[in-house]
Amino acid sequence: MGTEFHSHSSPSLHSHPHYHSEESLRAIVNRLSRIEGHVRGIKTMVQDSRPCPEVLIQIAAVRGALDRVARLILDEHLNECVTRAAQEGRIDQELADLKAALDHFLG
């Protein structure tokens, strides 16, 4: 199993490289692709004037799917990135970045 390099950049967060397995990245991207298709389906439901309760149920399904993807990303970050930051002596910055991201996520 290979490892792919990608960098997160955000004006408010410290940017540093992350290494994740190709399998993990593929699983997350596949889930996001399914969610993208589901959102397009909801758009079609609205355009077709489907009953509001049906649309709301589908929106709830998408929200749940997004929450599950967020959990996968958080688990991956804790297992890989935070561990690596601790080994490299960057744990304080890594935790500050994670706290800032969680503040935005939890809103």
Secondary structure, DSSP 8 states (H G I E B T S, - for coil): --EEEEE--BTTB---EEEEEHHHHHHHHHHHHHHHHHHHHHHHHHHTT--HHHHHHHHHHHHHHHHHHHHHHHHHIIIIIIHHHHHHT-HHHHHHHHHHHHHHHH-
